Amino acid sequence: MKLAYWMYMGPAHIGTLRIVSSFKNMHALMHAPLGDDYFNVMNSMLERERDFTPVTTSVVNRHVLAQGSQDRVLNNIRRKDREESPDLIVVTPTCTSSILQEDLKNFIERASISTSSNILLADVNHYRINEFQAVDKTLQQIVEYFCNSETISSVEKTEEPSVNLIGFVALGFHSTHDYQELQRILKSLNIKINVILPEKCTVEQLKTLPKAWFNIVPYREVGLMTAKYLERNWNMPYVSTIPLGLVETGKWVKNIESLLNTSSLCKSKVNFTSFVQKQTFFISQAAWFSRSIDCQNLTGKRAVVFGDATHASTITKVLAREMGIFVACSGTYCIHDNLWFTEQIQGFCDEIIITNDHAQICEMIERIDPTAIFGTQMERHVGKRLNIPCGVISSPVHIQNFSLGYRPFLGYEGTNQIADIVYNSFTLGMEDHLLEIFGGHDTKLTSPVTSETDIKWDSEAQEELNHIPGFVRKKVQTNTERYAKTLGVNLITLDTFYSAKENLESQKS
């Protein structure tokens, strides 16, 4: 059972709760047993938000199993309507409570008679879809509920170019900083932000979505279904290029330019070429840094990339195309988006892996033994165990990736952030050596620290290992122990040490 292991994505109801909690004056009612209600803990612990609406849980317990939950659900809906008067109450079961096969739709219809709030049942398959798919589906459902021909009689487009930013959701990876950076860029292009969706969006703002000229969807995981709905029903085009890295951000700006120039609303042609050049050479430091001595030292280094489809694909391109780093393997846990992902990174890496099994990723990293990892918090844990540095570039993450400071990943400021993460993730050339000289490391260990606890070193082999400079000693130690393990040897002697060296040199040649 997947729930018994680490998961890259939560179950479907977590996606629904993230969307509802992102809106202003909306409330989520979760029909579930205790244990499924950990979203409130996640939100309060990770999202540095002073004011957020907690999710209400309509608890399924043994009494509910015996008597039915209709009265409990109705009472909770009425109570929330009376206490908070939300514009919308979204009721969602979980994969656990869905087993009961209760008619929640009927419960909602009955509750609507005696409440003033709008009530909506989250229309997602809790057995078959994951958190990201539920995020996308729930957002589209809410937009469709308030933004349709029955609720909006007529639409008048804005005079000046305007856009909706879609996909900035609670617990998103650096999403608050990302939309601030996109706001900065769009303001420089004289494009007005109409609505940021769903971050702090109200129902009244939802009804103004069609006023914008077009939509921007910077993440693959959330917003595409909404953008396609608005395009289909309101004739609104959208830009789905991911503005991450110098090349892709430039493409993103030029796609906006092309969209404006082909729009009947645009009174005069626009040209953003000079803007892209200025941002590339003066705002972003990544172009200069990629040509510096420091970055050139990284050329040819082996890296592994793993994360969601958005960040893993674009970071792979940045490493291979903009920084000259060899990507041995790139992958994503977004199995539902595997075709798009594979198409995007084809030719940028040697190997592609698509799985949501963290153990498989761990085995892959051990096999490749890269110089650095760029992944999620889970890969960071793997890197700690294997003594391989890891830069976190995708959710799931811990508290350190919900920074108080300004750290976008998208746009031109985002390129600086990514360059810093990449550079700082690699072991600096003389760092370990200098730390050893100045007493930063405990150099008096009689036996090497190793993940292979059953492998020992004799005194001669240990002395030979100590003669190796500190900044490469750990690497030599790991390679030797790995070689000894393949031979079934538990004690590394001088002969084993030299044999491992010869074996490694023959592999390289």
C-alpha positions in Angstrom: 0.0 0.0 0.0 1.5 3.3 -1.1 0.4 5.1 2.0 2.8 3.0 4.0 5.7 4.6 2.2 7.0 8.0 1.3 4.9 9.6 -1.4 5.8 12.3 -3.9 2.2 13.3 -4.2 -0.7 13.1 -1.7 -4.1 11.6 -2.4 -6.8 13.5 -4.4 -8.4 15.3 -1.4 -5.2 17.1 -0.6 -5.3 18.7 -4.0 -8.9 19.8 -3.5 -8.1 21.3 -0.1 -5.1 23.2 -1.5 -7.3 24.8 -4.1 -10.1 25.8 -1.8 -7.7 27.1 0.8 -6.1 29.4 -1.7 -9.3 31.3 -2.5 -10.6 34.1 -0.3 -13.8 33.5 1.6 -14.2 29.9 0.6 -14.4 27.0 2.9 -13.6 23.3 2.6 -15.5 20.6 4.4 -13.7 17.2 4.4 -15.8 14.1 5.0 -13.3 11.7 6.4 -12.0 9.8 9.4 -9.4 11.3 11.7 -6.0 10.8 10.2 -7.0 12.2 6.8 -7.1 15.7 8.2 -3.3 16.4 8.2 -3.7 19.2 5.7 -4.3 21.8 8.4 -1.0 20.7 10.0 0.9 21.0 6.7 -0.6 24.4 6.0 0.2 25.9 9.4 3.7 24.4 9.5 4.9 25.1 5.9 2.9 27.9 4.4 4.1 31.1 6.1 0.7 32.6 6.1 -0.7 34.7 9.0 -4.3 34.3 8.0 -5.6 31.1 6.5 -9.0 29.3 6.8 -8.6 25.9 8.4 -10.3 23.0 6.8 -13.3 21.6 8.7 -13.5 17.9 9.1 -16.8 16.1 9.3 -15.5 13.1 11.2 -16.4 9.6 10.1 -16.3 7.3 13.1 -17.9 4.1 14.4 -21.1 5.9 15.1 -21.3 7.2 11.5 -20.7 3.7 10.2 -23.6 2.4 12.3 -26.1 5.3 11.9 -25.1 7.1 8.7 -23.4 10.5 8.3 -26.2 12.6 6.8 -27.1 14.6 9.9 -23.4 15.2 10.7 -22.6 16.5 7.2 -25.7 18.7 7.1 -25.1 20.2 10.6 -21.4 21.0 9.7 -22.4 22.7 6.5 -25.1 24.8 8.3 -22.7 25.7 11.1 -20.0 26.9 8.7 -22.6 28.9 6.8 -23.9 30.5 10.0 -20.5 31.2 11.5 -18.5 32.4 8.5 -20.9 33.0 5.6 -18.4 31.9 2.9 -19.1 32.5 -0.8 -18.6 28.8 -1.4 -18.4 25.6 0.6 -16.7 22.7 -1.1 -17.4 19.3 0.3 -14.9 16.6 -0.4 -14.7 13.0 0.7 -11.4 11.1 0.8 -10.4 7.8 -0.6 -11.1 6.3 2.8 -14.6 7.7 3.3 -15.5 7.1 -0.4 -15.6 3.4 0.5 -18.9 4.1 2.3 -20.5 5.1 -1.1 -22.7 7.8 0.6 -24.8 10.1 -1.5 -23.0 13.3 -0.6 -24.6 15.0 -3.6 -28.0 14.5 -2.1 -26.8 15.8 1.3 -25.6 19.0 -0.4 -28.9 19.5 -2.2 -30.7 19.2 1.1 -28.3 21.6 2.9 -28.7 24.2 0.1 -32.3 24.7 1.0 -31.5 26.1 4.4 -28.1 27.9 3.7 -27.2 31.1 1.9 -23.7 29.9 0.8 -23.1 28.2 -2.5 -22.2 24.5 -1.9 -20.2 22.4 -4.3 -19.2 18.7 -4.2 -15.6 18.2 -5.4 -16.0 16.1 -8.6 -12.9 14.0 -8.5 -12.3 10.3 -8.6 -10.5 9.7 -5.3 -9.5 6.2 -6.2 -7.9 6.9 -9.5 -6.3 10.3 -9.5 -3.5 12.0 -7.5 -3.0 15.3 -5.7 -1.9 17.2 -8.8 -4.7 15.9 -11.0 -7.2 16.8 -8.3 -5.7 20.3 -8.0 -6.2 20.9 -11.8 -9.7 19.4 -11.8 -11.0 21.2 -8.7 -9.8 24.6 -10.0 -11.5 24.1 -13.3 -14.7 23.0 -11.5 -14.8 26.1 -9.3 -14.1 28.4 -12.3 -16.8 26.8 -14.3 -19.2 27.1 -11.4 -18.8 30.9 -11.2 -17.6 31.8 -14.7 -20.3 30.6 -17.2 -22.9 32.0 -19.5 -25.6 31.9 -16.8 -23.6 33.9 -14.2 -21.9 36.3 -16.7 -24.3 38.0 -19.2 -21.7 40.0 -21.1 -18.0 40.5 -21.3 -16.1 43.7 -22.0 -12.4 43.3 -22.6 -10.0 45.7 -20.9 -8.7 48.6 -23.0 -5.0 47.8 -22.4 -3.4 44.3 -22.7 -4.3 42.2 -19.7 -3.7 38.7 -18.5 -4.8 36.1 -15.9 -2.0 34.3 -14.0 -3.3 30.8 -13.4 -1.8 28.1 -11.1 -0.5 29.8 -7.9 -1.9 27.6 -5.2 -1.3 27.1 -1.5 1.7 24.9 -0.6 3.1 25.5 -4.1 6.9 25.4 -4.6 8.1 29.0 -4.3 4.8 30.0 -6.0 4.4 33.3 -4.1 7.8 34.5 -5.2 7.2 33.2 -8.7 4.1 35.3 -9.3 5.8 38.4 -7.9 8.6 37.9 -10.5 6.1 37.4 -13.3 4.2 40.5 -12.2 7.5 42.5 -12.5 8.1 41.2 -16.0 4.6 41.8 -17.2 4.5 45.3 -15.7 7.7 46.1 -17.7 5.9 44.8 -20.8 2.9 47.1 -20.1 0.6 44.2 -19.5 -1.9 44.5 -16.7 -2.6 41.6 -14.3 -6.3 41.0 -14.2 -6.6 38.1 -11.8 -4.1 35.8 -10.0 -5.8 32.5 -9.7 -6.5 31.0 -7.2 -4.1 32.8 -4.8 -6.3 35.2 -2.7 -8.9 35.3 -5.5 -12.5 36.1 -4.6 -15.7 35.0 -6.3 -16.2 38.5 -7.7 -12.8 38.4 -9.3 -13.6 34.9 -10.7 -16.4 36.5 -12.7 -14.0 39.0 -14.3 -11.7 36.3 -15.7 -13.1 36.7 -19.3 -12.2 40.4 -19.3 -8.5 39.6 -19.8 -7.0 39.2 -23.2 -5.3 35.9 -22.5 -4.1 33.5 -19.8 -0.7 32.4 -18.6 -0.2 29.0 -17.1 3.4 28.7 -15.9 3.1 25.2 -14.3 2.1 21.9 -15.9 0.6 20.6 -12.7 -2.1 23.2 -12.2 -4.2 25.5 -14.4 -4.2 23.8 -17.8 -7.7 22.4 -17.5 -8.9 25.9 -16.5 -7.1 27.6 -19.3 -8.6 25.1 -21.8 -12.1 25.7 -20.4 -11.7 29.5 -20.8 -10.3 29.1 -24.3 -13.2 26.8 -25.2 -16.0 28.8 -23.7 -14.7 32.4 -23.7 -12.3 32.4 -26.7 -9.3 33.2 -24.5 -5.9 32.0 -25.7 -3.2 30.9 -23.2 0.5 30.7 -22.9 1.8 27.5 -21.3 5.5 27.9 -21.9 7.4 27.5 -18.6 9.5 30.7 -18.0 12.3 28.9 -16.1 15.9 29.4 -17.2 17.2 32.0 -19.7 16.2 30.2 -22.9 12.7 29.2 -21.8 12.0 32.6 -20.2 13.0 34.3 -23.5 10.7 31.9 -25.4 7.9 32.8 -22.9 8.2 36.5 -23.6 8.4 36.0 -27.3 5.3 33.8 -27.2 3.4 36.6 -25.4 4.7 39.0 -28.1 3.4 36.7 -30.9 0.0 36.3 -29.1 -0.5 40.1 -28.8 0.5 40.7 -32.4 -2.0 38.2 -33.7 -4.8 39.5 -31.4 -7.6 41.6 -32.9 -7.6 43.6 -29.6 -4.1 44.9 -30.0 -4.0 48.3 -31.6 -0.3 48.3 -32.5 2.4 45.8 -33.0 4.8 45.1 -30.1 8.5 44.0 -30.1 10.0 42.6 -26.9 13.4 41.7 -28.3 15.3 44.6 -26.6 13.6 43.7 -23.3 14.7 40.1 -23.5 18.3 41.2 -24.3 18.4 43.7 -21.4 17.0 41.2 -18.9 19.3 38.4 -20.1 22.5 40.5 -19.9 21.8 42.8 -17.0 19.0 41.6 -14.7 19.9 37.9 -14.9 23.4 37.0 -13.8 23.2 33.5 -15.2 24.5 34.4 -18.7 27.6 36.0 -17.2 28.1 33.3 -14.6 27.9 30.5 -17.2 31.0 31.9 -18.8 32.9 32.5 -15.6 35.8 30.3 -14.4 33.6 29.1 -11.5 30.9 27.7 -13.7 33.3 26.3 -16.3 34.8 24.2 -13.5 31.4 22.4 -13.5 31.5 21.5 -17.2 31.1 17.8 -17.6 30.1 17.1 -14.0 27.5 14.4 -13.7 24.1 15.2 -12.2 20.8 13.5 -11.6 17.5 15.5 -11.8 14.1 14.3 -10.4 10.9 16.1 -9.5 7.6 17.3 -10.8 7.2 17.6 -14.5 7.5 21.4 -14.6 10.7 21.8 -12.6 12.5 18.5 -13.6 12.1 19.2 -17.3 13.2 22.8 -17.2 16.1 22.3 -14.7 17.4 19.5 -17.0 17.5 21.9 -19.9 19.2 24.6 -17.8 21.9 22.2 -16.6 22.6 20.7 -20.1 22.0 23.7 -22.3 23.0 26.8 -20.2 25.6 25.5 -17.7 27.3 22.6 -19.6 26.6 20.0 -16.9 26.1 16.4 -18.0 22.7 15.1 -16.9 23.1 11.4 -16.5 19.4 10.8 -15.7 16.3 12.9 -15.5 12.9 11.9 -14.3 9.5 12.8 -12.8 7.0 11.2 -10.5 4.1 12.8 -12.6 3.3 9.5 -14.4 0.1 11.0 -15.8 2.3 13.5 -17.8 5.0 11.1 -18.9 4.5 11.7 -22.7 5.0 15.5 -22.4 7.9 15.1 -20.1 9.7 12.6 -22.3 9.2 14.8 -25.3 10.6 17.9 -23.5 13.9 16.4 -22.3 14.7 14.1 -25.2 18.3 14.7 -26.1 19.2 16.6 -22.9 20.0 13.6 -20.8 21.3 10.0 -21.2 18.5 8.3 -19.3 14.9 9.0 -18.5 13.1 7.5 -15.5 9.3 8.0 -14.8 8.2 6.5 -11.5 6.6 7.4 -8.2 8.6 4.8 -6.3 11.2 6.6 -4.2 13.1 3.3 -3.7 13.7 3.0 -7.5 15.1 6.6 -7.6 17.4 5.7 -4.7 18.7 2.7 -6.5 19.2 4.8 -9.7 21.2 7.4 -7.8 23.4 4.7 -6.1 24.0 3.1 -9.5 24.9 6.4 -11.3 26.8 7.9 -8.4 26.5 11.5 -9.6 28.5 14.5 -8.5 25.3 16.3 -7.5 21.5 15.6 -7.3 18.7 18.1 -8.1 15.5 16.7 -6.7 12.9 16.8 -4.0 13.3 16.5 -0.2 13.3 12.8 -0.6 16.4 12.9 -2.9 18.0 15.2 -0.4 17.7 12.5 2.2 19.2 10.0 -0.2 22.1 12.4 -0.9 22.7 12.8 2.8 23.1 9.0 3.2 25.3 8.6 0.2 27.3 11.8 0.8 26.1 13.4 -2.5 25.1 17.1 -2.4 21.5 17.8 -3.4 19.8 21.0 -4.5 16.0 20.9 -3.9 14.2 22.1 -7.0 10.8 20.6 -6.7 8.1 19.6 -4.2 7.7 17.7 -1.9 9.9 19.9 0.3 10.4 20.9 3.9 10.2 24.2 5.7 13.5 25.5 4.3 11.9 25.8 0.9 9.2 28.1 2.2 11.6 31.0 2.6 10.8 34.4 4.0 13.2 36.0 1.6 12.5 36.6 -2.1 13.5 33.4 -3.9 11.6 32.9 -7.2 12.4 30.1 -9.6 10.6 31.6 -12.6 11.7 34.5 -14.7 15.0 36.3 -14.9 15.4 36.7 -11.1 14.7 33.0 -10.9 17.7 32.3 -13.1 19.9 33.8 -10.4 18.4 31.6 -7.8 18.8 28.5 -9.9 22.5 29.3 -10.7 23.2 29.7 -7.0 21.5 26.4 -6.1 23.4 24.6 -8.9 26.8 26.0 -8.0 26.4 25.6 -4.2 25.2 22.0 -4.6 28.6 20.9 -6.0 31.4 20.4 -3.6 33.8 23.4 -3.9 37.2 22.3 -5.2 39.4 22.9 -2.1 36.7 23.2 0.6 37.3 19.8 2.2 41.0 20.2 2.0 41.0 23.6 3.7 38.6 22.4 6.4 41.0 19.6 7.1 43.9 22.0 7.4 42.1 24.3 9.7 40.6 21.6 11.8 37.1 21.8 10.4 36.9 18.0 10.1 37.7 15.3 12.6 40.7 13.8 10.9 41.6 11.4 13.7 39.1 8.7 12.8 40.7 5.3 12.9 38.3 3.9 10.4 36.4 5.6 7.6 32.8 6.5 8.0 30.8 4.5 5.5 27.3 3.5 4.6 28.5 -0.1 4.3 28.9 -0.8 8.0 30.1 -4.3 7.5 33.2 -3.2 5.4 36.4 -2.5 7.4 39.8 -1.1 6.4 43.1 -2.6 7.6 45.8 -0.2 8.8 47.9 -0.2 5.6 44.9 0.5 3.4 43.7 3.2 5.9 47.2 4.9 5.8 47.2 4.9 2.0 43.7 6.4 2.0 44.8 9.2 4.4 47.6 10.2 1.9 44.9 11.1 -0.7 43.9 14.9 -0.6 40.8 15.5 1.5 38.7 17.0 -1.3 38.7 13.7 -3.2 39.2 11.2 -0.3 35.6 10.5 0.3 35.0 9.8 -3.3 37.9 7.3 -3.4 36.7 5.7 -0.2 33.1 5.2 -1.6 34.3 3.8 -4.9 36.7 1.4 -3.1 34.0 0.1 -0.7 31.6 -0.3 -3.6 34.1 -2.3 -5.5 34.9 -4.5 -2.4 31.2 -5.1 -2.0 30.9 -6.5 -5.5 33.8 -8.9 -4.7 32.1 -10.0 -1.5 35.1 -8.7 0.5 34.5 -7.4 4.1 38.1 -6.2 4.8 39.8 -3.8 2.5 43.5 -4.5 2.2 46.2 -2.7 0.2 45.7 -5.1 -2.7 41.9 -4.5 -2.7 42.6 -0.7 -2.7 44.9 -0.9 -5.8 42.6 -3.3 -7.5 39.7 -0.9 -7.1 41.8 1.9 -8.5 42.7 -0.2 -11.6 39.1 -1.2 -12.1 37.9 2.4 -12.0 40.6 3.5 -14.5 39.8 0.7 -16.9 36.1 1.7 -16.8 37.0 5.4 -17.6 39.2 4.3 -20.5 
